[in-house]
Amino acid sequence: MFISPAYAQTAGGAAESGGLASLISFAPLLLIFVVFYFLMIRPQQSRMKALQAAIAGVKKNDQVVTAGGIVGRVTKVEDAFVEVEIAANTRIRVVKATLAEVTSPNSKPAND
């Protein structure tokens, strides 16, 4: 109730002088986004491109792992499906999009 007019004027004046100050206060947020992009988003995009290329190039006798964790050897490749042998004389049809890893039989498995 007994507020001095000088205090009210200084509070409003500080909010109006925001040109460079607001840009400087926005800089850390921008820096965090740039670091986040280069450390997380970009590597994930390259991994997804590599996985999509491997799925598109899957062929007979490749070792595959499905998203459900089934490991097997490809016996037949169709347009949208892959036939995977998970045991002797046990074959299942799997949707290509559910493959999580593709390894050719002559390559060494990657250890991440």
Biopython code that builds the backbone (N, CA, C, O; Angstrom):
import numpy as np
from Bio.PDB.StructureBuilder import StructureBuilder

atoms = [
    (1, "MET", "N", (0.786, -1.180, 0.000)),
    (1, "MET", "CA", (0.000, 0.000, 0.000)),
    (1, "MET", "C", (0.844, 1.267, 0.000)),
    (1, "MET", "O", (0.516, 2.248, -0.668)),
    (2, "PHE", "N", (1.925, 1.232, 0.753)),
    (2, "PHE", "CA", (2.791, 2.405, 0.830)),
    (2, "PHE", "C", (4.039, 2.170, -0.002)),
    (2, "PHE", "O", (5.149, 2.258, 0.523)),
    (3, "ILE", "N", (3.885, 1.873, -1.295)),
    (3, "ILE", "CA", (5.015, 1.620, -2.178)),
    (3, "ILE", "C", (5.446, 2.925, -2.807)),
    (3, "ILE", "O", (4.627, 3.715, -3.275)),
    (4, "SER", "N", (6.726, 3.130, -2.808)),
    (4, "SER", "CA", (7.269, 4.353, -3.384)),
    (4, "SER", "C", (7.145, 4.293, -4.899)),
    (4, "SER", "O", (7.369, 3.228, -5.475)),
    (5, "PRO", "N", (6.797, 5.395, -5.576)),
    (5, "PRO", "CA", (6.718, 5.403, -7.039)),
    (5, "PRO", "C", (8.058, 5.104, -7.709)),
    (5, "PRO", "O", (8.069, 4.673, -8.862)),
    (6, "ALA", "N", (9.159, 5.313, -7.047)),
    (6, "ALA", "CA", (10.473, 5.058, -7.624)),
    (6, "ALA", "C", (10.691, 3.563, -7.842)),
    (6, "ALA", "O", (11.283, 3.175, -8.849)),
    (7, "TYR", "N", (10.227, 2.714, -6.925)),
    (7, "TYR", "CA", (10.392, 1.276, -7.083)),
    (7, "TYR", "C", (9.566, 0.750, -8.253)),
    (7, "TYR", "O", (10.029, -0.118, -8.993)),
    (8, "ALA", "N", (8.406, 1.239, -8.421)),
    (8, "ALA", "CA", (7.546, 0.803, -9.513)),
    (8, "ALA", "C", (8.127, 1.211, -10.855)),
    (8, "ALA", "O", (7.994, 0.471, -11.829)),
    (9, "GLN", "N", (8.760, 2.357, -10.928)),
    (9, "GLN", "CA", (9.347, 2.804, -12.187)),
    (9, "GLN", "C", (10.584, 1.991, -12.536)),
    (9, "GLN", "O", (10.782, 1.708, -13.718)),
    (10, "THR", "N", (11.411, 1.607, -11.610)),
    (10, "THR", "CA", (12.611, 0.833, -11.923)),
    (10, "THR", "C", (12.265, -0.582, -12.364)),
    (10, "THR", "O", (12.971, -1.144, -13.202)),
    (11, "ALA", "N", (11.226, -1.165, -11.841)),
    (11, "ALA", "CA", (10.846, -2.512, -12.246)),
    (11, "ALA", "C", (10.390, -2.523, -13.696)),
    (11, "ALA", "O", (10.729, -3.459, -14.421)),
    (12, "GLY", "N", (9.655, -1.550, -14.142)),
    (12, "GLY", "CA", (9.196, -1.493, -15.524)),
    (12, "GLY", "C", (10.317, -1.131, -16.474)),
    (12, "GLY", "O", (10.328, -1.596, -17.614)),
    (13, "GLY", "N", (11.246, -0.323, -16.043)),
    (13, "GLY", "CA", (12.348, 0.090, -16.901)),
    (13, "GLY", "C", (13.322, -1.038, -17.174)),
    (13, "GLY", "O", (13.915, -1.084, -18.251)),
    (14, "ALA", "N", (13.507, -1.958, -16.220)),
    (14, "ALA", "CA", (14.426, -3.075, -16.408)),
    (14, "ALA", "C", (13.882, -4.056, -17.447)),
    (14, "ALA", "O", (14.665, -4.669, -18.172)),
    (15, "ALA", "N", (12.597, -4.213, -17.532)),
    (15, "ALA", "CA", (12.006, -5.151, -18.481)),
    (15, "ALA", "C", (12.073, -4.635, -19.909)),
    (15, "ALA", "O", (12.090, -5.433, -20.847)),
    (16, "GLU", "N", (12.112, -3.342, -20.096)),
    (16, "GLU", "CA", (12.118, -2.774, -21.440)),
    (16, "GLU", "C", (13.493, -2.803, -22.092)),
    (16, "GLU", "O", (13.577, -2.795, -23.320)),
    (17, "SER", "N", (14.567, -2.836, -21.324)),
    (17, "SER", "CA", (15.912, -2.789, -21.911)),
    (17, "SER", "C", (16.414, -4.208, -22.165)),
    (17, "SER", "O", (17.464, -4.580, -21.642)),
    (18, "GLY", "N", (15.703, -5.003, -22.943)),
    (18, "GLY", "CA", (16.027, -6.411, -23.077)),
    (18, "GLY", "C", (16.703, -6.817, -24.370)),
    (18, "GLY", "O", (16.898, -8.020, -24.543)),
    (19, "GLY", "N", (17.079, -5.965, -25.283)),
    (19, "GLY", "CA", (17.624, -6.353, -26.579)),
    (19, "GLY", "C", (18.781, -7.322, -26.497)),
    (19, "GLY", "O", (18.609, -8.503, -26.802)),
    (20, "LEU", "N", (19.935, -6.870, -26.103)),
    (20, "LEU", "CA", (21.127, -7.704, -26.034)),
    (20, "LEU", "C", (21.072, -8.646, -24.835)),
    (20, "LEU", "O", (21.562, -9.773, -24.912)),
    (21, "ALA", "N", (20.489, -8.203, -23.744)),
    (21, "ALA", "CA", (20.414, -9.036, -22.541)),
    (21, "ALA", "C", (19.569, -10.284, -22.782)),
    (21, "ALA", "O", (19.923, -11.362, -22.303)),
    (22, "SER", "N", (18.479, -10.165, -23.504)),
    (22, "SER", "CA", (17.655, -11.343, -23.763)),
    (22, "SER", "C", (18.341, -12.292, -24.735)),
    (22, "SER", "O", (18.155, -13.505, -24.645)),
    (23, "LEU", "N", (19.126, -11.762, -25.655)),
    (23, "LEU", "CA", (19.881, -12.614, -26.571)),
    (23, "LEU", "C", (20.955, -13.379, -25.827)),
    (23, "LEU", "O", (21.176, -14.557, -26.107)),
    (24, "ILE", "N", (21.622, -12.740, -24.892)),
    (24, "ILE", "CA", (22.658, -13.404, -24.109)),
    (24, "ILE", "C", (22.041, -14.459, -23.193)),
    (24, "ILE", "O", (22.633, -15.520, -22.995)),
    (25, "SER", "N", (20.881, -14.190, -22.641)),
    (25, "SER", "CA", (20.233, -15.189, -21.784)),
    (25, "SER", "C", (19.681, -16.360, -22.600)),
    (25, "SER", "O", (19.458, -17.432, -22.037)),
    (26, "PHE", "N", (19.458, -16.196, -23.882)),
    (26, "PHE", "CA", (18.969, -17.253, -24.759)),
    (26, "PHE", "C", (20.115, -18.116, -25.296)),
    (26, "PHE", "O", (19.881, -19.241, -25.738)),
    (27, "ALA", "N", (21.343, -17.607, -25.265)),
    (27, "ALA", "CA", (22.506, -18.306, -25.820)),
    (27, "ALA", "C", (22.769, -19.672, -25.168)),
    (27, "ALA", "O", (23.037, -20.625, -25.900)),
    (28, "PRO", "N", (22.708, -19.825, -23.836)),
    (28, "PRO", "CA", (22.947, -21.162, -23.260)),
    (28, "PRO", "C", (21.951, -22.208, -23.744)),
    (28, "PRO", "O", (22.318, -23.363, -23.958)),
    (29, "LEU", "N", (20.705, -21.814, -23.916)),
    (29, "LEU", "CA", (19.701, -22.747, -24.413)),
    (29, "LEU", "C", (20.027, -23.178, -25.846)),
    (29, "LEU", "O", (19.889, -24.352, -26.193)),
    (30, "LEU", "N", (20.448, -22.250, -26.651)),
    (30, "LEU", "CA", (20.844, -22.563, -28.025)),
    (30, "LEU", "C", (22.079, -23.458, -28.045)),
    (30, "LEU", "O", (22.152, -24.390, -28.847)),
    (31, "LEU", "N", (23.038, -23.190, -27.181)),
    (31, "LEU", "CA", (24.248, -24.010, -27.098)),
    (31, "LEU", "C", (23.907, -25.438, -26.674)),
    (31, "LEU", "O", (24.472, -26.391, -27.211)),
    (32, "ILE", "N", (23.002, -25.594, -25.731)),
    (32, "ILE", "CA", (22.597, -26.932, -25.293)),
    (32, "ILE", "C", (21.942, -27.692, -26.448)),
    (32, "ILE", "O", (22.193, -28.885, -26.619)),
    (33, "PHE", "N", (21.117, -27.028, -27.229)),
    (33, "PHE", "CA", (20.474, -27.691, -28.365)),
    (33, "PHE", "C", (21.506, -28.131, -29.402)),
    (33, "PHE", "O", (21.399, -29.233, -29.939)),
    (34, "VAL", "N", (22.500, -27.293, -29.694)),
    (34, "VAL", "CA", (23.529, -27.641, -30.677)),
    (34, "VAL", "C", (24.337, -28.848, -30.202)),
    (34, "VAL", "O", (24.605, -29.759, -30.986)),
    (35, "VAL", "N", (24.724, -28.862, -28.936)),
    (35, "VAL", "CA", (25.471, -29.999, -28.394)),
    (35, "VAL", "C", (24.610, -31.255, -28.419)),
    (35, "VAL", "O", (25.092, -32.329, -28.780)),
    (36, "PHE", "N", (23.348, -31.132, -28.041)),
    (36, "PHE", "CA", (22.419, -32.256, -28.067)),
    (36, "PHE", "C", (22.292, -32.824, -29.479)),
    (36, "PHE", "O", (22.249, -34.042, -29.652)),
    (37, "TYR", "N", (22.231, -31.965, -30.476)),
    (37, "TYR", "CA", (22.106, -32.411, -31.864)),
    (37, "TYR", "C", (23.327, -33.223, -32.281)),
    (37, "TYR", "O", (23.187, -34.312, -32.839)),
    (38, "PHE", "N", (24.535, -32.695, -32.011)),
    (38, "PHE", "CA", (25.741, -33.378, -32.475)),
    (38, "PHE", "C", (26.079, -34.622, -31.663)),
    (38, "PHE", "O", (26.726, -35.528, -32.187)),
    (39, "LEU", "N", (25.668, -34.693, -30.413)),
    (39, "LEU", "CA", (26.003, -35.855, -29.604)),
    (39, "LEU", "C", (24.942, -36.947, -29.618)),
    (39, "LEU", "O", (25.255, -38.111, -29.365)),
    (40, "MET", "N", (23.679, -36.590, -29.911)),
    (40, "MET", "CA", (22.630, -37.605, -29.836)),
    (40, "MET", "C", (21.828, -37.781, -31.114)),
    (40, "MET", "O", (21.656, -38.909, -31.576)),
    (41, "ILE", "N", (21.341, -36.715, -31.689)),
    (41, "ILE", "CA", (20.434, -36.842, -32.831)),
    (41, "ILE", "C", (21.180, -37.291, -34.083)),
    (41, "ILE", "O", (20.740, -38.223, -34.756)),
    (42, "ARG", "N", (22.282, -36.657, -34.401)),
    (42, "ARG", "CA", (23.013, -36.976, -35.635)),
    (42, "ARG", "C", (23.544, -38.416, -35.646)),
    (42, "ARG", "O", (23.368, -39.103, -36.652)),
    (43, "PRO", "N", (24.193, -38.908, -34.564)),
    (43, "PRO", "CA", (24.635, -40.312, -34.594)),
    (43, "PRO", "C", (23.477, -41.303, -34.712)),
    (43, "PRO", "O", (23.613, -42.335, -35.369)),
    (44, "GLN", "N", (22.346, -41.002, -34.084)),
    (44, "GLN", "CA", (21.193, -41.891, -34.185)),
    (44, "GLN", "C", (20.667, -41.938, -35.617)),
    (44, "GLN", "O", (20.272, -43.000, -36.098)),
    (45, "GLN", "N", (20.660, -40.802, -36.296)),
    (45, "GLN", "CA", (20.214, -40.783, -37.693)),
    (45, "GLN", "C", (21.137, -41.617, -38.572)),
    (45, "GLN", "O", (20.664, -42.326, -39.460)),
    (46, "SER", "N", (22.442, -41.546, -38.341)),
    (46, "SER", "CA", (23.368, -42.333, -39.157)),
    (46, "SER", "C", (23.219, -43.829, -38.858)),
    (46, "SER", "O", (23.332, -44.649, -39.769)),
    (47, "ARG", "N", (22.966, -44.195, -37.594)),
    (47, "ARG", "CA", (22.728, -45.595, -37.267)),
    (47, "ARG", "C", (21.461, -46.115, -37.933)),
    (47, "ARG", "O", (21.429, -47.245, -38.418)),
    (48, "MET", "N", (20.419, -45.289, -37.955)),
    (48, "MET", "CA", (19.171, -45.706, -38.597)),
    (48, "MET", "C", (19.342, -45.871, -40.103)),
    (48, "MET", "O", (18.782, -46.796, -40.692)),
    (49, "LYS", "N", (20.114, -44.979, -40.732)),
    (49, "LYS", "CA", (20.377, -45.124, -42.167)),
    (49, "LYS", "C", (21.139, -46.411, -42.456)),
    (49, "LYS", "O", (20.842, -47.101, -43.431)),
    (50, "ALA", "N", (22.119, -46.737, -41.620)),
    (50, "ALA", "CA", (22.894, -47.961, -41.809)),
    (50, "ALA", "C", (22.017, -49.195, -41.618)),
    (50, "ALA", "O", (22.142, -50.165, -42.365)),
    (51, "LEU", "N", (21.132, -49.167, -40.624)),
    (51, "LEU", "CA", (20.229, -50.293, -40.397)),
    (51, "LEU", "C", (19.252, -50.456, -41.554)),
    (51, "LEU", "O", (18.999, -51.578, -41.992)),
    (52, "GLN", "N", (18.703, -49.358, -42.053)),
    (52, "GLN", "CA", (17.777, -49.446, -43.183)),
    (52, "GLN", "C", (18.473, -49.996, -44.424)),
    (52, "GLN", "O", (17.875, -50.762, -45.180)),
    (53, "ALA", "N", (19.732, -49.612, -44.641)),
    (53, "ALA", "CA", (20.489, -50.146, -45.776)),
    (53, "ALA", "C", (20.750, -51.641, -45.597)),
    (53, "ALA", "O", (20.672, -52.402, -46.561)),
    (54, "ALA", "N", (21.055, -52.061, -44.382)),
    (54, "ALA", "CA", (21.295, -53.483, -44.119)),
    (54, "ALA", "C", (20.019, -54.291, -44.302)),
    (54, "ALA", "O", (20.062, -55.398, -44.839)),
    (55, "ILE", "N", (18.893, -53.759, -43.867)),
    (55, "ILE", "CA", (17.618, -54.467, -44.030)),
    (55, "ILE", "C", (17.251, -54.568, -45.505)),
    (55, "ILE", "O", (16.764, -55.603, -45.959)),
    (56, "ALA", "N", (17.484, -53.505, -46.245)),
    (56, "ALA", "CA", (17.180, -53.535, -47.682)),
    (56, "ALA", "C", (18.088, -54.515, -48.419)),
    (56, "ALA", "O", (17.688, -55.075, -49.440)),
    (57, "GLY", "N", (19.292, -54.730, -47.924)),
    (57, "GLY", "CA", (20.248, -55.611, -48.589)),
    (57, "GLY", "C", (20.348, -56.996, -47.972)),
    (57, "GLY", "O", (21.306, -57.719, -48.246)),
    (58, "VAL", "N", (19.383, -57.383, -47.146)),
    (58, "VAL", "CA", (19.443, -58.705, -46.531)),
    (58, "VAL", "C", (19.335, -59.778, -47.607)),
    (58, "VAL", "O", (18.559, -59.649, -48.553)),
    (59, "LYS", "N", (20.130, -60.845, -47.447)),
    (59, "LYS", "CA", (20.145, -61.920, -48.440)),
    (59, "LYS", "C", (20.216, -63.266, -47.737)),
    (59, "LYS", "O", (20.357, -63.335, -46.516)),
    (60, "LYS", "N", (20.120, -64.309, -48.501)),
    (60, "LYS", "CA", (20.132, -65.668, -47.967)),
    (60, "LYS", "C", (21.439, -65.912, -47.208)),
    (60, "LYS", "O", (22.497, -65.428, -47.610)),
    (61, "ASN", "N", (21.357, -66.662, -46.116)),
    (61, "ASN", "CA", (22.455, -67.052, -45.224)),
    (61, "ASN", "C", (22.956, -65.932, -44.312)),
    (61, "ASN", "O", (23.948, -66.131, -43.611)),
    (62, "ASP", "N", (22.314, -64.771, -44.295)),
    (62, "ASP", "CA", (22.678, -63.723, -43.344)),
    (62, "ASP", "C", (22.143, -64.090, -41.967)),
    (62, "ASP", "O", (21.071, -64.683, -41.847)),
    (63, "GLN", "N", (22.885, -63.739, -40.944)),
    (63, "GLN", "CA", (22.421, -63.886, -39.577)),
    (63, "GLN", "C", (21.610, -62.644, -39.229)),
    (63, "GLN", "O", (22.052, -61.526, -39.494)),
    (64, "VAL", "N", (20.433, -62.822, -38.640)),
    (64, "VAL", "CA", (19.587, -61.693, -38.271)),
    (64, "VAL", "C", (19.120, -61.839, -36.833)),
    (64, "VAL", "O", (19.023, -62.940, -36.292)),
    (65, "VAL", "N", (18.832, -60.682, -36.228)),
    (65, "VAL", "CA", (18.216, -60.624, -34.909)),
    (65, "VAL", "C", (16.975, -59.759, -35.072)),
    (65, "VAL", "O", (17.050, -58.649, -35.599)),
    (66, "THR", "N", (15.839, -60.266, -34.620)),
    (66, "THR", "CA", (14.605, -59.499, -34.714)),
    (66, "THR", "C", (14.469, -58.588, -33.499)),
    (66, "THR", "O", (15.220, -58.709, -32.531)),
    (67, "ALA", "N", (13.509, -57.682, -33.560)),
    (67, "ALA", "CA", (13.255, -56.779, -32.437)),
    (67, "ALA", "C", (12.774, -57.552, -31.219)),
    (67, "ALA", "O", (12.928, -57.082, -30.092)),
    (68, "GLY", "N", (12.203, -58.710, -31.421)),
    (68, "GLY", "CA", (11.753, -59.555, -30.325)),
    (68, "GLY", "C", (12.846, -60.419, -29.735)),
    (68, "GLY", "O", (12.619, -61.115, -28.746)),
    (69, "GLY", "N", (14.035, -60.386, -30.330)),
    (69, "GLY", "CA", (15.162, -61.128, -29.799)),
    (69, "GLY", "C", (15.387, -62.491, -30.436)),
    (69, "GLY", "O", (16.217, -63.260, -29.951)),
    (70, "ILE", "N", (14.683, -62.806, -31.493)),
    (70, "ILE", "CA", (14.866, -64.084, -32.175)),
    (70, "ILE", "C", (16.087, -63.998, -33.073)),
    (70, "ILE", "O", (16.219, -63.076, -33.879)),
    (71, "VAL", "N", (16.975, -64.965, -32.925)),
    (71, "VAL", "CA", (18.211, -65.013, -33.705)),
    (71, "VAL", "C", (18.097, -66.183, -34.668)),
    (71, "VAL", "O", (17.667, -67.273, -34.289)),
    (72, "GLY", "N", (18.485, -65.950, -35.913)),
    (72, "GLY", "CA", (18.420, -67.026, -36.883)),
    (72, "GLY", "C", (19.146, -66.698, -38.160)),
    (72, "GLY", "O", (19.777, -65.649, -38.292)),
    (73, "ARG", "N", (19.043, -67.629, -39.114)),
    (73, "ARG", "CA", (19.703, -67.490, -40.408)),
    (73, "ARG", "C", (18.637, -67.366, -41.482)),
    (73, "ARG", "O", (17.660, -68.114, -41.485)),
    (74, "VAL", "N", (18.826, -66.422, -42.392)),
    (74, "VAL", "CA", (17.852, -66.166, -43.452)),
    (74, "VAL", "C", (17.912, -67.292, -44.471)),
    (74, "VAL", "O", (18.987, -67.654, -44.951)),
    (75, "THR", "N", (16.740, -67.846, -44.799)),
    (75, "THR", "CA", (16.666, -68.896, -45.811)),
    (75, "THR", "C", (15.948, -68.431, -47.069)),
    (75, "THR", "O", (16.145, -68.997, -48.145)),
    (76, "LYS", "N", (15.114, -67.400, -46.936)),
    (76, "LYS", "CA", (14.360, -66.917, -48.088)),
    (76, "LYS", "C", (14.027, -65.442, -47.871)),
    (76, "LYS", "O", (13.636, -65.038, -46.775)),
    (77, "VAL", "N", (14.186, -64.646, -48.928)),
    (77, "VAL", "CA", (13.887, -63.216, -48.846)),
    (77, "VAL", "C", (12.760, -62.909, -49.807)),
    (77, "VAL", "O", (12.836, -63.232, -50.992)),
    (78, "GLU", "N", (11.712, -62.281, -49.292)),
    (78, "GLU", "CA", (10.589, -61.834, -50.106)),
    (78, "GLU", "C", (10.549, -60.315, -50.060)),
    (78, "GLU", "O", (11.458, -59.674, -49.532)),
    (79, "ASP", "N", (9.508, -59.758, -50.606)),
    (79, "ASP", "CA", (9.379, -58.306, -50.672)),
    (79, "ASP", "C", (9.345, -57.660, -49.284)),
    (79, "ASP", "O", (10.181, -56.808, -48.982)),
    (80, "ALA", "N", (8.410, -58.045, -48.456)),
    (80, "ALA", "CA", (8.255, -57.446, -47.135)),
    (80, "ALA", "C", (8.544, -58.436, -46.009)),
    (80, "ALA", "O", (8.536, -58.059, -44.837)),
    (81, "PHE", "N", (8.799, -59.699, -46.354)),
    (81, "PHE", "CA", (9.020, -60.736, -45.354)),
    (81, "PHE", "C", (10.361, -61.415, -45.573)),
    (81, "PHE", "O", (10.930, -61.379, -46.664)),
    (82, "VAL", "N", (10.847, -62.033, -44.510)),
    (82, "VAL", "CA", (12.075, -62.828, -44.557)),
    (82, "VAL", "C", (11.769, -64.131, -43.834)),
    (82, "VAL", "O", (11.160, -64.131, -42.765)),
    (83, "GLU", "N", (12.193, -65.235, -44.424)),
    (83, "GLU", "CA", (12.044, -66.520, -43.757)),
    (83, "GLU", "C", (13.331, -66.801, -43.003)),
    (83, "GLU", "O", (14.416, -66.799, -43.585)),
    (84, "VAL", "N", (13.207, -67.046, -41.691)),
    (84, "VAL", "CA", (14.374, -67.210, -40.829)),
    (84, "VAL", "C", (14.348, -68.609, -40.227)),
    (84, "VAL", "O", (13.325, -69.055, -39.706)),
    (85, "GLU", "N", (15.483, -69.292, -40.306)),
    (85, "GLU", "CA", (15.608, -70.605, -39.690)),
    (85, "GLU", "C", (16.188, -70.406, -38.292)),
    (85, "GLU", "O", (17.323, -69.955, -38.135)),
    (86, "ILE", "N", (15.387, -70.751, -37.274)),
    (86, "ILE", "CA", (15.825, -70.529, -35.901)),
    (86, "ILE", "C", (16.373, -71.799, -35.254)),
    (86, "ILE", "O", (17.058, -71.731, -34.233)),
    (87, "ALA", "N", (16.079, -72.936, -35.834)),
    (87, "ALA", "CA", (16.609, -74.233, -35.395)),
    (87, "ALA", "C", (16.577, -75.150, -36.603)),
    (87, "ALA", "O", (16.073, -74.775, -37.661)),
    (88, "ALA", "N", (17.111, -76.345, -36.448)),
    (88, "ALA", "CA", (17.107, -77.295, -37.558)),
    (88, "ALA", "C", (15.668, -77.596, -37.958)),
    (88, "ALA", "O", (14.867, -78.045, -37.138)),
    (89, "ASN", "N", (15.347, -77.346, -39.225)),
    (89, "ASN", "CA", (14.022, -77.571, -39.798)),
    (89, "ASN", "C", (12.914, -76.775, -39.102)),
    (89, "ASN", "O", (11.759, -77.199, -39.104)),
    (90, "THR", "N", (13.246, -75.658, -38.524)),
    (90, "THR", "CA", (12.253, -74.773, -37.901)),
    (90, "THR", "C", (12.407, -73.397, -38.518)),
    (90, "THR", "O", (13.383, -72.694, -38.260)),
    (91, "ARG", "N", (11.441, -73.019, -39.332)),
    (91, "ARG", "CA", (11.508, -71.739, -40.042)),
    (91, "ARG", "C", (10.298, -70.893, -39.693)),
    (91, "ARG", "O", (9.191, -71.403, -39.523)),
    (92, "ILE", "N", (10.526, -69.604, -39.590)),
    (92, "ILE", "CA", (9.448, -68.654, -39.330)),
    (92, "ILE", "C", (9.545, -67.518, -40.333)),
    (92, "ILE", "O", (10.622, -67.198, -40.836)),
    (93, "ARG", "N", (8.392, -66.913, -40.613)),
    (93, "ARG", "CA", (8.370, -65.730, -41.485)),
    (93, "ARG", "C", (8.358, -64.499, -40.597)),
    (93, "ARG", "O", (7.576, -64.413, -39.650)),
    (94, "VAL", "N", (9.223, -63.552, -40.904)),
    (94, "VAL", "CA", (9.374, -62.343, -40.106)),
    (94, "VAL", "C", (9.233, -61.148, -41.032)),
    (94, "VAL", "O", (9.721, -61.174, -42.162)),
    (95, "VAL", "N", (8.576, -60.111, -40.566)),
    (95, "VAL", "CA", (8.470, -58.867, -41.328)),
    (95, "VAL", "C", (9.844, -58.204, -41.341)),
    (95, "VAL", "O", (10.498, -58.113, -40.302)),
    (96, "LYS", "N", (10.285, -57.741, -42.510)),
    (96, "LYS", "CA", (11.609, -57.133, -42.635)),
    (96, "LYS", "C", (11.802, -55.940, -41.705)),
    (96, "LYS", "O", (12.898, -55.714, -41.193)),
    (97, "ALA", "N", (10.736, -55.183, -41.492)),
    (97, "ALA", "CA", (10.844, -53.981, -40.669)),
    (97, "ALA", "C", (11.153, -54.288, -39.211)),
    (97, "ALA", "O", (11.583, -53.399, -38.476)),
    (98, "THR", "N", (10.942, -55.533, -38.774)),
    (98, "THR", "CA", (11.213, -55.881, -37.378)),
    (98, "THR", "C", (12.639, -56.366, -37.164)),
    (98, "THR", "O", (12.997, -56.712, -36.038)),
    (99, "LEU", "N", (13.452, -56.402, -38.191)),
    (99, "LEU", "CA", (14.843, -56.816, -38.013)),
    (99, "LEU", "C", (15.610, -55.720, -37.289)),
    (99, "LEU", "O", (15.536, -54.548, -37.659)),
    (100, "ALA", "N", (16.342, -56.108, -36.263)),
    (100, "ALA", "CA", (17.107, -55.152, -35.465)),
    (100, "ALA", "C", (18.585, -55.178, -35.816)),
    (100, "ALA", "O", (19.292, -54.196, -35.593)),
    (101, "GLU", "N", (19.061, -56.300, -36.367)),
    (101, "GLU", "CA", (20.476, -56.431, -36.712)),
    (101, "GLU", "C", (20.624, -57.431, -37.840)),
    (101, "GLU", "O", (19.952, -58.462, -37.861)),
    (102, "VAL", "N", (21.501, -57.124, -38.773)),
    (102, "VAL", "CA", (21.784, -58.018, -39.888)),
    (102, "VAL", "C", (23.292, -58.184, -39.972)),
    (102, "VAL", "O", (24.033, -57.204, -40.045)),
    (103, "THR", "N", (23.747, -59.452, -39.961)),
    (103, "THR", "CA", (25.174, -59.745, -40.043)),
    (103, "THR", "C", (25.395, -60.760, -41.142)),
    (103, "THR", "O", (24.759, -61.813, -41.156)),
    (104, "SER", "N", (26.284, -60.454, -42.054)),
    (104, "SER", "CA", (26.590, -61.423, -43.098)),
    (104, "SER", "C", (27.458, -62.523, -42.498)),
    (104, "SER", "O", (28.197, -62.270, -41.547)),
    (105, "PRO", "N", (27.384, -63.739, -43.033)),
    (105, "PRO", "CA", (28.075, -64.864, -42.397)),
    (105, "PRO", "C", (29.604, -64.756, -42.407)),
    (105, "PRO", "O", (30.264, -65.359, -41.562)),
    (106, "ASN", "N", (30.168, -64.008, -43.338)),
    (106, "ASN", "CA", (31.626, -63.918, -43.410)),
    (106, "ASN", "C", (32.190, -62.704, -42.696)),
    (106, "ASN", "O", (33.407, -62.520, -42.671)),
    (107, "SER", "N", (31.334, -61.868, -42.113)),
    (107, "SER", "CA", (31.828, -60.696, -41.391)),
    (107, "SER", "C", (31.872, -60.967, -39.900)),
    (107, "SER", "O", (31.128, -61.793, -39.371)),
    (108, "LYS", "N", (32.759, -60.250, -39.243)),
    (108, "LYS", "CA", (32.908, -60.396, -37.801)),
    (108, "LYS", "C", (31.831, -59.561, -37.097)),
    (108, "LYS", "O", (31.623, -58.413, -37.489)),
    (109, "PRO", "N", (31.140, -60.081, -36.080)),
    (109, "PRO", "CA", (30.103, -59.304, -35.394)),
    (109, "PRO", "C", (30.701, -58.078, -34.699)),
    (109, "PRO", "O", (31.811, -58.125, -34.169)),
    (110, "ALA", "N", (29.941, -56.987, -34.714)),
    (110, "ALA", "CA", (30.408, -55.751, -34.095)),
    (110, "ALA", "C", (30.158, -55.791, -32.598)),
    (110, "ALA", "O", (29.082, -56.183, -32.147)),
    (111, "ASN", "N", (31.155, -55.384, -31.834)),
    (111, "ASN", "CA", (31.030, -55.308, -30.381)),
    (111, "ASN", "C", (30.916, -53.866, -29.988)),
    (111, "ASN", "O", (31.905, -53.133, -30.030)),
    (112, "ASP", "N", (29.706, -53.429, -29.598)),
    (112, "ASP", "CA", (29.490, -52.023, -29.210)),
    (112, "ASP", "C", (29.677, -51.837, -27.751)),
    (112, "ASP", "O", (29.536, -50.723, -27.247)),
]
sb = StructureBuilder()
sb.init_structure("model")
sb.init_model(0)
sb.init_chain("A")
sb.init_seg("    ")
for serial, (resi, resn, name, xyz) in enumerate(atoms, 1):
    if name == "N":
        sb.init_residue(resn, " ", resi, " ")
    sb.init_atom(name, np.array(xyz, "f"), 0.0, 1.0, " ", f" {name:<3s}", serial, name[0])
structure = sb.get_structure()
